[in-house]
Protein backbone atom coordinates (compact mmCIF):
# COMPACT_ATOMS: atom_id res chain seq x y z
CA UNK A 1 0.00 0.00 0.00
CA UNK A 2 1.29 3.13 -0.95
CA UNK A 3 0.33 6.16 0.77
CA UNK A 4 0.04 9.27 -1.16
CA UNK A 5 0.84 12.38 0.64
CA UNK A 6 -0.80 15.45 -0.50
CA UNK A 7 1.53 18.38 -1.02
CA UNK A 8 1.51 20.76 1.89
CA UNK A 9 1.34 24.38 1.03
CA UNK A 10 2.38 26.87 3.65
CA UNK A 11 1.00 30.28 3.13
CA UNK A 12 2.33 33.17 5.17
CA UNK A 13 0.49 36.40 4.93
CA UNK A 14 1.66 39.87 5.98
CA UNK A 15 5.26 38.80 6.37
CA UNK A 16 8.12 40.42 4.55
CA UNK A 17 11.81 40.31 5.10
CA UNK A 18 13.23 43.85 5.40
CA UNK A 19 15.80 44.42 2.75
CA UNK A 20 17.51 47.82 2.89
CA UNK A 21 17.45 49.72 -0.29
CA UNK A 22 20.98 49.62 -1.60
CA UNK A 23 20.96 52.95 -3.45
CA UNK A 24 19.89 54.73 -0.26
CA UNK A 25 22.71 53.06 1.70
CA UNK A 26 25.25 54.00 -0.99
CA UNK A 27 24.06 57.61 -0.96
CA UNK A 28 24.38 57.74 2.83
CA UNK A 29 27.90 56.27 2.70
CA UNK A 30 28.84 58.72 -0.04
CA UNK A 31 27.55 61.69 1.97
CA UNK A 32 29.40 60.60 5.08
CA UNK A 33 32.59 60.12 3.04
CA UNK A 34 32.28 63.54 1.44
CA UNK A 35 31.68 65.22 4.79
CA UNK A 36 34.70 63.44 6.24
CA UNK A 37 36.87 64.53 3.32
CA UNK A 38 35.61 68.11 3.69
CA UNK A 39 36.51 68.09 7.38
CA UNK A 40 40.00 66.70 6.72
CA UNK A 41 40.59 69.21 3.90
CA UNK A 42 39.51 72.11 6.11
CA UNK A 43 41.88 71.02 8.90
CA UNK A 44 44.80 70.69 6.46
CA UNK A 45 43.98 74.12 5.02
CA UNK A 46 43.82 75.64 8.53
CA UNK A 47 47.21 74.12 9.42
CA UNK A 48 48.75 75.50 6.23
CA UNK A 49 47.34 78.94 7.03
CA UNK A 50 48.82 78.75 10.53
CA UNK A 51 52.23 77.98 9.02
CA UNK A 52 51.86 80.92 6.65
CA UNK A 53 50.87 83.25 9.49
CA UNK A 54 53.83 82.07 11.55
CA UNK A 55 56.19 82.72 8.64
CA UNK A 56 54.74 86.20 8.08
CA UNK A 57 55.03 87.06 11.77
CA UNK A 58 58.69 86.00 11.66
CA UNK A 59 59.23 88.26 8.63
CA UNK A 60 57.52 91.16 10.44
CA UNK A 61 59.80 90.75 13.46
CA UNK A 62 62.83 90.68 11.16
CA UNK A 63 61.73 93.86 9.37
CA UNK A 64 60.97 95.61 12.64
CA UNK A 65 64.52 94.81 13.77
CA UNK A 66 65.86 96.25 10.50
CA UNK A 67 63.82 99.43 11.05
CA UNK A 68 65.30 99.81 14.55
CA UNK A 69 68.82 99.37 13.19
CA UNK A 70 68.21 101.88 10.40
CA UNK A 71 66.83 104.44 12.88
CA UNK A 72 69.94 104.03 15.02
CA UNK A 73 72.15 104.43 11.94
CA UNK A 74 70.21 107.55 10.90
CA UNK A 75 70.65 109.04 14.36
CA UNK A 76 74.39 108.30 14.24
CA UNK A 77 74.90 109.69 10.73
CA UNK A 78 72.88 112.86 11.34
CA UNK A 79 74.88 114.05 14.37
CA UNK A 80 75.98 117.69 14.03
CA UNK A 81 79.57 116.96 15.06
CA UNK A 82 79.94 114.29 12.40
CA UNK A 83 78.44 116.47 9.66
CA UNK A 84 80.69 119.42 10.61
CA UNK A 85 83.76 117.17 10.58
CA UNK A 86 82.87 115.82 7.11
CA UNK A 87 82.17 119.32 5.80
CA UNK A 88 85.58 120.60 6.96
CA UNK A 89 87.56 117.55 5.87
CA UNK A 90 85.90 116.42 2.63
CA UNK A 91 84.26 119.58 1.30
CA UNK A 92 86.81 122.11 2.51
CA UNK A 93 84.22 124.28 4.28
CA UNK A 94 85.21 126.53 7.17
CA UNK A 95 83.48 128.62 9.81
CA UNK A 96 82.30 131.94 8.31
CA UNK A 97 83.96 135.14 9.47
CA UNK A 98 81.74 137.71 11.27
CA UNK A 99 81.43 139.87 8.12
CA UNK A 100 80.09 136.99 6.03
CA UNK A 101 77.00 136.47 8.19
CA UNK A 102 74.09 138.71 7.20
CA UNK A 103 70.89 138.63 9.20
CA UNK A 104 67.69 139.07 7.21
CA UNK A 105 64.70 140.39 9.06
MOPAC internal coordinates of N, CA, C and O (Angstrom, degrees):
PM7 1SCF
backbone

  N    0.0000 0     0.00 0     0.00 0    0    0    0
  C    1.3942 1     0.00 0     0.00 0    1    0    0
  C    1.5095 1   110.47 1     0.00 0    2    1    0
  O    1.2310 1   124.97 1   -53.15 1    3    2    1
  N    1.1344 1   108.07 1   126.85 1    3    2    1
  C    1.4493 1   112.68 1   179.39 1    5    3    2
  C    1.5147 1   108.97 1  -106.63 1    6    5    3
  O    1.2310 1   124.23 1   -44.71 1    7    6    5
  N    1.2317 1   109.50 1   135.29 1    7    6    5
  C    1.4551 1   114.87 1   179.32 1    9    7    6
  C    1.5258 1   108.98 1   -99.61 1   10    9    7
  O    1.2310 1   121.40 1   -44.86 1   11   10    9
  N    1.1903 1   114.92 1   135.14 1   11   10    9
  C    1.4473 1   120.10 1   179.74 1   13   11   10
  C    1.5280 1   107.78 1  -106.17 1   14   13   11
  O    1.2310 1   123.48 1   -58.56 1   15   14   13
  N    1.2921 1   110.94 1   121.44 1   15   14   13
  C    1.4500 1   115.56 1   178.63 1   17   15   14
  C    1.5162 1   108.93 1   -94.15 1   18   17   15
  O    1.2310 1   121.95 1   -44.77 1   19   18   17
  N    1.2389 1   113.86 1   135.23 1   19   18   17
  C    1.4435 1   117.04 1   178.54 1   21   19   18
  C    1.5370 1   108.33 1   -81.79 1   22   21   19
  O    1.2310 1   120.18 1   -38.39 1   23   22   21
  N    1.2926 1   117.26 1   141.61 1   23   22   21
  C    1.4561 1   118.98 1  -179.77 1   25   23   22
  C    1.5387 1   110.64 1   -63.20 1   26   25   23
  O    1.2310 1   122.48 1   -43.95 1   27   26   25
  N    1.3208 1   112.86 1   136.05 1   27   26   25
  C    1.4595 1   119.11 1  -179.03 1   29   27   26
  C    1.5255 1   107.96 1   -95.70 1   30   29   27
  O    1.2310 1   121.07 1   -51.95 1   31   30   29
  N    1.2427 1   115.57 1   128.05 1   31   30   29
  C    1.4479 1   120.81 1   178.74 1   33   31   30
  C    1.5314 1   107.81 1  -111.82 1   34   33   31
  O    1.2310 1   121.94 1   -56.75 1   35   34   33
  N    1.3248 1   113.90 1   123.25 1   35   34   33
  C    1.4574 1   119.07 1   178.01 1   37   35   34
  C    1.5219 1   107.03 1  -102.28 1   38   37   35
  O    1.2310 1   121.62 1   -54.26 1   39   38   37
  N    1.2641 1   114.50 1   125.74 1   39   38   37
  C    1.4476 1   119.12 1  -178.75 1   41   39   38
  C    1.5253 1   107.66 1  -119.72 1   42   41   39
  O    1.2310 1   121.74 1   -58.92 1   43   42   41
  N    1.3342 1   114.27 1   121.08 1   43   42   41
  C    1.4603 1   119.99 1   178.73 1   45   43   42
  C    1.5153 1   106.67 1  -111.26 1   46   45   43
  O    1.2310 1   121.69 1   -53.12 1   47   46   45
  N    1.2872 1   114.38 1   126.88 1   47   46   45
  C    1.4637 1   117.75 1   179.57 1   49   47   46
  C    1.5217 1   108.90 1  -111.54 1   50   49   47
  O    1.2310 1   121.22 1   -28.12 1   51   50   49
  N    1.3188 1   115.28 1   151.88 1   51   50   49
  C    1.4629 1   123.57 1   178.83 1   53   51   50
  C    1.5292 1   113.15 1    57.08 1   54   53   51
  O    1.2310 1   120.61 1  -140.96 1   55   54   53
  N    1.2730 1   116.43 1    39.04 1   55   54   53
  C    1.4613 1   120.70 1   177.75 1   57   55   54
  C    1.5251 1   108.22 1  -129.36 1   58   57   55
  O    1.2310 1   120.86 1   -52.65 1   59   58   57
  N    1.2969 1   115.96 1   127.35 1   59   58   57
  C    1.4635 1   118.59 1   177.05 1   61   59   58
  C    1.5201 1   107.96 1  -142.80 1   62   61   59
  O    1.2310 1   121.65 1   -38.54 1   63   62   61
  N    1.2634 1   114.44 1   141.46 1   63   62   61
  C    1.4565 1   120.20 1   177.05 1   65   63   62
  C    1.5222 1   106.73 1   -85.10 1   66   65   63
  O    1.2310 1   120.86 1   -51.36 1   67   66   65
  N    1.3666 1   115.96 1   128.64 1   67   66   65
  C    1.4619 1   120.03 1  -178.39 1   69   67   66
  C    1.5131 1   109.31 1   -75.08 1   70   69   67
  O    1.2310 1   121.17 1   -58.66 1   71   70   69
  N    1.2624 1   115.37 1   121.34 1   71   70   69
  C    1.4556 1   121.60 1   177.00 1   73   71   70
  C    1.5172 1   107.11 1  -118.91 1   74   73   71
  O    1.2310 1   120.11 1   -62.95 1   75   74   73
  N    1.3463 1   117.40 1   117.05 1   75   74   73
  C    1.4748 1   118.01 1  -178.61 1   77   75   74
  C    1.5229 1   110.11 1   -63.90 1   78   77   75
  O    1.2310 1   122.06 1   -32.22 1   79   78   77
  N    1.2482 1   113.66 1   147.78 1   79   78   77
  C    1.4642 1   118.28 1   179.12 1   81   79   78
  C    1.5236 1   107.76 1   -78.82 1   82   81   79
  O    1.2310 1   120.74 1   -62.46 1   83   82   81
  N    1.2893 1   116.20 1   117.54 1   83   82   81
  C    1.4574 1   121.90 1  -174.92 1   85   83   82
  C    1.5222 1   113.67 1   -61.98 1   86   85   83
  O    1.2310 1   118.40 1   137.94 1   87   86   85
  N    1.3016 1   120.65 1   -42.06 1   87   86   85
  C    1.4734 1   118.49 1   178.85 1   89   87   86
  C    1.5315 1   112.15 1   -60.30 1   90   89   87
  O    1.2310 1   119.97 1   142.31 1   91   90   89
  N    1.3250 1   117.67 1   -37.69 1   91   90   89
  C    1.4532 1   120.89 1   179.07 1   93   91   90
  C    1.5329 1   110.84 1   -65.57 1   94   93   91
  O    1.2310 1   120.28 1   140.05 1   95   94   93
  N    1.3211 1   117.07 1   -39.95 1   95   94   93
  C    1.4640 1   121.38 1   177.92 1   97   95   94
  C    1.5262 1   110.10 1   -65.30 1   98   97   95
  O    1.2310 1   120.30 1   136.86 1   99   98   97
  N    1.3237 1   117.03 1   -43.14 1   99   98   97
  C    1.4643 1   120.55 1   179.00 1  101   99   98
  C    1.5280 1   111.18 1   -63.29 1  102  101   99
  O    1.2310 1   120.10 1   140.28 1  103  102  101
  N    1.3047 1   117.42 1   -39.72 1  103  102  101
  C    1.4626 1   121.08 1   178.71 1  105  103  102
  C    1.5352 1   109.70 1   -64.64 1  106  105  103
  O    1.2310 1   120.45 1   137.99 1  107  106  105
  N    1.3194 1   116.74 1   -42.01 1  107  106  105
  C    1.4638 1   120.16 1   179.10 1  109  107  106
  C    1.5309 1   110.68 1   -63.85 1  110  109  107
  O    1.2310 1   120.33 1   135.67 1  111  110  109
  N    1.3192 1   116.98 1   -44.33 1  111  110  109
  C    1.4655 1   120.78 1   178.17 1  113  111  110
  C    1.5252 1   110.41 1   -62.85 1  114  113  111
  O    1.2310 1   120.28 1   138.49 1  115  114  113
  N    1.3063 1   117.07 1   -41.51 1  115  114  113
  C    1.4593 1   121.51 1   179.03 1  117  115  114
  C    1.5320 1   110.68 1   -62.78 1  118  117  115
  O    1.2310 1   120.02 1   135.77 1  119  118  117
  N    1.3280 1   117.56 1   -44.23 1  119  118  117
  C    1.4602 1   120.50 1   179.20 1  121  119  118
  C    1.5259 1   111.58 1   -63.90 1  122  121  119
  O    1.2310 1   120.39 1   137.16 1  123  122  121
  N    1.3001 1   116.87 1   -42.84 1  123  122  121
  C    1.4666 1   120.00 1   178.45 1  125  123  122
  C    1.5210 1   110.34 1   -63.81 1  126  125  123
  O    1.2310 1   120.26 1   139.66 1  127  126  125
  N    1.3328 1   117.11 1   -40.34 1  127  126  125
  C    1.4709 1   120.63 1   178.50 1  129  127  126
  C    1.5218 1   111.12 1   -64.37 1  130  129  127
  O    1.2310 1   120.39 1   136.48 1  131  130  129
  N    1.3201 1   116.86 1   -43.52 1  131  130  129
  C    1.4637 1   120.19 1   179.88 1  133  131  130
  C    1.5244 1   111.44 1   -64.92 1  134  133  131
  O    1.2310 1   120.19 1   138.90 1  135  134  133
  N    1.3136 1   117.24 1   -41.10 1  135  134  133
  C    1.4613 1   120.09 1   177.70 1  137  135  134
  C    1.5250 1   111.02 1   -64.59 1  138  137  135
  O    1.2310 1   120.42 1   141.03 1  139  138  137
  N    1.3176 1   116.80 1   -38.97 1  139  138  137
  C    1.4652 1   120.27 1   177.47 1  141  139  138
  C    1.5220 1   110.85 1   -64.12 1  142  141  139
  O    1.2310 1   120.52 1   135.91 1  143  142  141
  N    1.3277 1   116.60 1   -44.09 1  143  142  141
  C    1.4633 1   120.18 1   178.71 1  145  143  142
  C    1.5268 1   110.79 1   -63.97 1  146  145  143
  O    1.2310 1   120.08 1   140.91 1  147  146  145
  N    1.3164 1   117.45 1   -39.09 1  147  146  145
  C    1.4626 1   121.03 1   177.87 1  149  147  146
  C    1.5219 1   110.82 1   -62.75 1  150  149  147
  O    1.2310 1   120.37 1   138.16 1  151  150  149
  N    1.3154 1   116.90 1   -41.84 1  151  150  149
  C    1.4640 1   120.69 1   178.60 1  153  151  150
  C    1.5254 1   110.79 1   -63.89 1  154  153  151
  O    1.2310 1   120.22 1   133.74 1  155  154  153
  N    1.3219 1   117.18 1   -46.26 1  155  154  153
  C    1.4718 1   120.98 1  -179.76 1  157  155  154
  C    1.5267 1   109.94 1   -63.07 1  158  157  155
  O    1.2310 1   120.17 1   136.28 1  159  158  157
  N    1.3361 1   117.29 1   -43.72 1  159  158  157
  C    1.4645 1   120.44 1   179.71 1  161  159  158
  C    1.5231 1   110.59 1   -61.60 1  162  161  159
  O    1.2310 1   120.30 1   138.13 1  163  162  161
  N    1.3329 1   117.04 1   -41.87 1  163  162  161
  C    1.4711 1   119.26 1  -178.84 1  165  163  162
  C    1.5241 1   110.74 1   -65.79 1  166  165  163
  O    1.2310 1   119.40 1   142.35 1  167  166  165
  N    1.3223 1   118.76 1   -37.65 1  167  166  165
  C    1.4673 1   121.36 1   178.18 1  169  167  166
  C    1.5343 1   110.22 1   -66.06 1  170  169  167
  O    1.2310 1   120.27 1   136.47 1  171  170  169
  N    1.3280 1   117.09 1   -43.53 1  171  170  169
  C    1.4665 1   120.19 1   178.71 1  173  171  170
  C    1.5273 1   110.12 1   -62.56 1  174  173  171
  O    1.2310 1   120.55 1   137.80 1  175  174  173
  N    1.3189 1   116.54 1   -42.20 1  175  174  173
  C    1.4683 1   120.92 1   179.08 1  177  175  174
  C    1.5382 1   110.44 1   -63.59 1  178  177  175
  O    1.2310 1   120.31 1   138.64 1  179  178  177
  N    1.3290 1   117.01 1   -41.36 1  179  178  177
  C    1.4671 1   120.68 1   178.90 1  181  179  178
  C    1.5256 1   110.78 1   -64.18 1  182  181  179
  O    1.2310 1   120.00 1   139.71 1  183  182  181
  N    1.3154 1   117.60 1   -40.29 1  183  182  181
  C    1.4708 1   121.19 1   178.95 1  185  183  182
  C    1.5199 1   110.06 1   -65.46 1  186  185  183
  O    1.2310 1   120.05 1   137.85 1  187  186  185
  N    1.3225 1   117.52 1   -42.15 1  187  186  185
  C    1.4656 1   120.25 1   177.63 1  189  187  186
  C    1.5299 1   111.14 1   -63.04 1  190  189  187
  O    1.2310 1   120.25 1   141.18 1  191  190  189
  N    1.3234 1   117.13 1   -38.82 1  191  190  189
  C    1.4668 1   120.06 1   177.36 1  193  191  190
  C    1.5262 1   110.97 1   -65.40 1  194  193  191
  O    1.2310 1   120.37 1   142.38 1  195  194  193
  N    1.3295 1   116.90 1   -37.62 1  195  194  193
  C    1.4638 1   119.71 1   177.89 1  197  195  194
  C    1.5253 1   110.59 1   -64.05 1  198  197  195
  O    1.2310 1   120.17 1   139.77 1  199  198  197
  N    1.3316 1   117.28 1   -40.23 1  199  198  197
  C    1.4642 1   120.21 1   176.28 1  201  199  198
  C    1.5265 1   110.92 1   -62.71 1  202  201  199
  O    1.2310 1   120.67 1   138.14 1  203  202  201
  N    1.3215 1   116.32 1   -41.86 1  203  202  201
  C    1.4649 1   119.95 1   179.25 1  205  203  202
  C    1.5214 1   110.87 1   -64.26 1  206  205  203
  O    1.2310 1   120.15 1   136.89 1  207  206  205
  N    1.3171 1   117.32 1   -43.11 1  207  206  205
  C    1.4644 1   121.06 1   178.71 1  209  207  206
  C    1.5170 1   110.42 1   -62.02 1  210  209  207
  O    1.2310 1   120.79 1   137.47 1  211  210  209
  N    1.3212 1   116.10 1   -42.53 1  211  210  209
  C    1.4695 1   120.10 1   179.54 1  213  211  210
  C    1.5283 1   110.73 1   -61.91 1  214  213  211
  O    1.2310 1   120.71 1   137.67 1  215  214  213
  N    1.3228 1   116.24 1   -42.33 1  215  214  213
  C    1.4630 1   120.53 1   179.08 1  217  215  214
  C    1.5298 1   110.96 1   -64.38 1  218  217  215
  O    1.2310 1   120.39 1   137.79 1  219  218  217
  N    1.3257 1   116.85 1   -42.21 1  219  218  217
  C    1.4620 1   120.47 1   179.16 1  221  219  218
  C    1.5229 1   111.70 1   -66.31 1  222  221  219
  O    1.2310 1   120.29 1   141.24 1  223  222  221
  N    1.3322 1   117.05 1   -38.76 1  223  222  221
  C    1.4706 1   119.26 1   176.87 1  225  223  222
  C    1.5247 1   111.06 1   -63.47 1  226  225  223
  O    1.2310 1   120.50 1   141.41 1  227  226  225
  N    1.3288 1   116.65 1   -38.59 1  227  226  225
  C    1.4689 1   120.54 1   176.90 1  229  227  226
  C    1.5264 1   110.23 1   -63.27 1  230  229  227
  O    1.2310 1   120.19 1   138.11 1  231  230  229
  N    1.3301 1   117.23 1   -41.89 1  231  230  229
  C    1.4683 1   120.92 1   177.31 1  233  231  230
  C    1.5287 1   110.99 1   -63.14 1  234  233  231
  O    1.2310 1   120.41 1   139.59 1  235  234  233
  N    1.3317 1   116.83 1   -40.41 1  235  234  233
  C    1.4714 1   120.49 1   179.41 1  237  235  234
  C    1.5162 1   110.16 1   -62.37 1  238  237  235
  O    1.2310 1   120.18 1   134.50 1  239  238  237
  N    1.3418 1   117.27 1   -45.50 1  239  238  237
  C    1.4688 1   119.73 1   178.60 1  241  239  238
  C    1.5218 1   110.93 1   -60.80 1  242  241  239
  O    1.2310 1   120.06 1   140.00 1  243  242  241
  N    1.3261 1   117.49 1   -40.00 1  243  242  241
  C    1.4597 1   121.53 1   179.02 1  245  243  242
  C    1.5289 1   110.43 1   -63.17 1  246  245  243
  O    1.2310 1   120.26 1   135.27 1  247  246  245
  N    1.3234 1   117.12 1   -44.73 1  247  246  245
  C    1.4661 1   120.69 1  -179.64 1  249  247  246
  C    1.5248 1   111.66 1   -68.59 1  250  249  247
  O    1.2310 1   120.36 1   144.12 1  251  250  249
  N    1.3167 1   116.91 1   -35.88 1  251  250  249
  C    1.4624 1   118.93 1   176.12 1  253  251  250
  C    1.5250 1   110.73 1   -63.21 1  254  253  251
  O    1.2310 1   120.38 1   141.20 1  255  254  253
  N    1.3319 1   116.87 1   -38.80 1  255  254  253
  C    1.4622 1   120.67 1   176.96 1  257  255  254
  C    1.5271 1   110.26 1   -64.03 1  258  257  255
  O    1.2310 1   120.18 1   139.32 1  259  258  257
  N    1.3388 1   117.26 1   -40.68 1  259  258  257
  C    1.4605 1   120.51 1   177.49 1  261  259  258
  C    1.5270 1   110.93 1   -62.73 1  262  261  259
  O    1.2310 1   120.19 1   139.92 1  263  262  261
  N    1.3335 1   117.25 1   -40.08 1  263  262  261
  C    1.4630 1   120.82 1   178.95 1  265  263  262
  C    1.5205 1   109.93 1   -62.30 1  266  265  263
  O    1.2310 1   120.09 1   136.52 1  267  266  265
  N    1.3317 1   117.42 1   -43.48 1  267  266  265
  C    1.4666 1   120.44 1   178.56 1  269  267  266
  C    1.5226 1   110.79 1   -60.79 1  270  269  267
  O    1.2310 1   120.39 1   135.76 1  271  270  269
  N    1.3325 1   116.85 1   -44.24 1  271  270  269
  C    1.4624 1   120.39 1   179.53 1  273  271  270
  C    1.5220 1   111.51 1   -63.36 1  274  273  271
  O    1.2310 1   120.59 1   138.77 1  275  274  273
  N    1.3355 1   116.48 1   -41.23 1  275  274  273
  C    1.4675 1   119.90 1   179.67 1  277  275  274
  C    1.5324 1   111.58 1   -67.51 1  278  277  275
  O    1.2310 1   119.91 1   144.37 1  279  278  277
  N    1.3250 1   117.78 1   -35.63 1  279  278  277
  C    1.4643 1   120.00 1   176.37 1  281  279  278
  C    1.5209 1   110.50 1   -65.32 1  282  281  279
  O    1.2310 1   120.41 1   139.47 1  283  282  281
  N    1.3350 1   116.83 1   -40.53 1  283  282  281
  C    1.4662 1   119.66 1   177.61 1  285  283  282
  C    1.5203 1   110.54 1   -64.68 1  286  285  283
  O    1.2310 1   120.20 1   139.40 1  287  286  285
  N    1.3325 1   117.23 1   -40.60 1  287  286  285
  C    1.4565 1   120.67 1   179.36 1  289  287  286
  C    1.5285 1   110.34 1   -65.70 1  290  289  287
  O    1.2310 1   120.42 1   139.67 1  291  290  289
  N    1.3310 1   116.81 1   -40.33 1  291  290  289
  C    1.4672 1   120.57 1   177.63 1  293  291  290
  C    1.5205 1   110.97 1   -62.04 1  294  293  291
  O    1.2310 1   120.72 1   136.56 1  295  294  293
  N    1.3263 1   116.22 1   -43.44 1  295  294  293
  C    1.4676 1   119.69 1   178.25 1  297  295  294
  C    1.5235 1   110.68 1   -62.37 1  298  297  295
  O    1.2310 1   119.97 1   140.03 1  299  298  297
  N    1.3272 1   117.66 1   -39.97 1  299  298  297
  C    1.4630 1   120.92 1   179.69 1  301  299  298
  C    1.5299 1   111.07 1   -67.45 1  302  301  299
  O    1.2310 1   120.23 1   134.60 1  303  302  301
  N    1.3245 1   117.17 1   -45.40 1  303  302  301
  C    1.4620 1   120.85 1  -176.28 1  305  303  302
  C    1.5293 1   113.09 1   -72.73 1  306  305  303
  O    1.2310 1   119.75 1   157.28 1  307  306  305
  N    1.3209 1   118.09 1   -22.72 1  307  306  305
  C    1.4669 1   119.21 1  -177.15 1  309  307  306
  C    1.5328 1   112.75 1   -97.24 1  310  309  307
  O    1.2310 1   119.72 1  -164.89 1  311  310  309
  N    1.3069 1   118.14 1    15.11 1  311  310  309
  C    1.4741 1   120.52 1   175.87 1  313  311  310
  C    1.5249 1   109.78 1   -66.34 1  314  313  311
  O    1.2310 1   120.57 1   -40.04 1  315  314  313
  N    1.3319 1   116.52 1   139.96 1  315  314  313
  C    1.4716 1   121.92 1  -178.16 1  317  315  314
  C    1.5263 1   111.88 1   -62.57 1  318  317  315
  O    1.2310 1   120.36 1   139.84 1  319  318  317
  N    1.3150 1   116.91 1   -40.16 1  319  318  317
  C    1.4702 1   120.01 1  -178.90 1  321  319  318
  C    1.5284 1   111.11 1   -62.64 1  322  321  319
  O    1.2310 1   120.95 1   138.43 1  323  322  321
  N    1.3149 1   115.80 1   -41.57 1  323  322  321
  C    1.4636 1   119.89 1  -179.37 1  325  323  322
  C    1.5261 1   110.70 1   -66.63 1  326  325  323
  O    1.2310 1   120.52 1   135.38 1  327  326  325
  N    1.3378 1   116.61 1   -44.62 1  327  326  325
  C    1.4646 1   120.35 1  -179.50 1  329  327  326
  C    1.5331 1   110.65 1   -63.55 1  330  329  327
  O    1.2310 1   119.89 1   138.44 1  331  330  329
  N    1.3436 1   117.81 1   -41.56 1  331  330  329
  C    1.4646 1   120.74 1   178.53 1  333  331  330
  C    1.5305 1   110.47 1   -63.37 1  334  333  331
  O    1.2310 1   120.30 1   138.44 1  335  334  333
  N    1.3139 1   117.02 1   -41.56 1  335  334  333
  C    1.4683 1   121.02 1   179.74 1  337  335  334
  C    1.5323 1   110.51 1   -63.00 1  338  337  335
  O    1.2310 1   120.07 1   136.64 1  339  338  337
  N    1.3276 1   117.46 1   -43.36 1  339  338  337
  C    1.4668 1   120.94 1   178.61 1  341  339  338
  C    1.5281 1   111.01 1   -66.04 1  342  341  339
  O    1.2310 1   120.38 1   140.46 1  343  342  341
  N    1.3303 1   116.87 1   -39.54 1  343  342  341
  C    1.4619 1   120.30 1  -179.79 1  345  343  342
  C    1.5257 1   110.97 1   -63.77 1  346  345  343
  O    1.2310 1   119.92 1   138.44 1  347  346  345
  N    1.3144 1   117.75 1   -41.56 1  347  346  345
  C    1.4739 1   121.15 1   179.14 1  349  347  346
  C    1.5258 1   111.06 1   -69.72 1  350  349  347
  O    1.2310 1   120.63 1   134.85 1  351  350  349
  N    1.3299 1   116.39 1   -45.15 1  351  350  349
  C    1.4608 1   119.59 1  -173.11 1  353  351  350
  C    1.5252 1   112.07 1   -77.57 1  354  353  351
  O    1.2310 1   119.97 1   128.19 1  355  354  353
  N    1.3307 1   117.67 1   -51.81 1  355  354  353
  C    1.4624 1   120.75 1  -171.77 1  357  355  354
  C    1.5313 1   113.42 1   -87.60 1  358  357  355
  O    1.2310 1   120.39 1   143.23 1  359  358  357
  N    1.3108 1   116.86 1   -36.77 1  359  358  357
  C    1.4672 1   119.67 1  -176.33 1  361  359  358
  C    1.5235 1   113.51 1   -98.65 1  362  361  359
  O    1.2310 1   120.08 1   170.00 1  363  362  361
  N    1.3120 1   117.45 1   -10.00 1  363  362  361
  C    1.4588 1   120.49 1   177.83 1  365  363  362
  C    1.5110 1   113.48 1    73.80 1  366  365  363
  O    1.2310 1   119.33 1  -158.05 1  367  366  365
  N    1.3201 1   118.89 1    21.95 1  367  366  365
  C    1.4632 1   121.64 1   178.93 1  369  367  366
  C    1.5288 1   109.41 1   -80.08 1  370  369  367
  O    1.2310 1   121.22 1   -24.78 1  371  370  369
  N    1.3488 1   115.28 1   155.22 1  371  370  369
  C    1.4542 1   119.68 1   178.26 1  373  371  370
  C    1.5201 1   108.85 1  -138.84 1  374  373  371
  O    1.2310 1   120.29 1   -12.13 1  375  374  373
  N    1.2988 1   117.05 1   167.87 1  375  374  373
  C    1.4588 1   121.92 1   179.23 1  377  375  374
  C    1.5170 1   108.89 1   -66.98 1  378  377  375
  O    1.2310 1   119.26 1   -46.58 1  379  378  377
  N    1.3349 1   119.01 1   133.42 1  379  378  377
  C    1.4614 1   120.79 1  -178.24 1  381  379  378
  C    1.5385 1   110.86 1   -69.91 1  382  381  379
  O    1.2310 1   121.52 1   -32.63 1  383  382  381
  N    1.3147 1   114.69 1   147.37 1  383  382  381
  C    1.4708 1   119.70 1   176.37 1  385  383  382
  C    1.5281 1   108.12 1   -75.75 1  386  385  383
  O    1.2310 1   119.48 1   -18.12 1  387  386  385
  N    1.3518 1   118.59 1   161.88 1  387  386  385
  C    1.4672 1   120.25 1  -176.84 1  389  387  386
  C    1.5182 1   113.14 1   -59.34 1  390  389  387
  O    1.2310 1   118.05 1   152.15 1  391  390  389
  N    1.2856 1   121.33 1   -27.85 1  391  390  389
  C    1.4722 1   122.39 1  -179.77 1  393  391  390
  C    1.5104 1   112.76 1   -78.16 1  394  393  391
  O    1.2310 1   119.29 1   164.04 1  395  394  393
  N    1.3099 1   118.95 1   -15.96 1  395  394  393
  C    1.4629 1   121.77 1  -178.40 1  397  395  394
  C    1.5388 1   111.66 1   -85.10 1  398  397  395
  O    1.2310 1   119.67 1   165.24 1  399  398  397
  N    1.2912 1   118.23 1   -14.76 1  399  398  397
  C    1.4665 1   121.12 1  -177.38 1  401  399  398
  C    1.5164 1   107.78 1   -92.90 1  402  401  399
  O    1.2310 1   120.50 1   -58.34 1  403  402  401
  N    1.3111 1   116.65 1   121.66 1  403  402  401
  C    1.4718 1   122.78 1   179.04 1  405  403  402
  C    1.5157 1   107.40 1  -119.95 1  406  405  403
  O    1.2310 1   120.66 1   -54.37 1  407  406  405
  N    1.3051 1   116.35 1   125.63 1  407  406  405
  C    1.4585 1   120.83 1   179.48 1  409  407  406
  C    1.5266 1   109.18 1   -91.77 1  410  409  407
  O    1.2310 1   120.80 1   -50.45 1  411  410  409
  N    1.2933 1   116.07 1   129.55 1  411  410  409
  C    1.4712 1   121.25 1   179.09 1  413  411  410
  C    1.5296 1   107.22 1  -107.71 1  414  413  411
  O    1.2310 1   122.61 1   -51.63 1  415  414  413
  N    1.3341 1   112.60 1   128.37 1  415  414  413
  C    1.4644 1   117.35 1  -178.19 1  417  415  414
  C    1.4873 1   111.83 1  -112.92 1  418  417  415
  O    1.2310 1   120.10 1   180.00 1  419  418  417

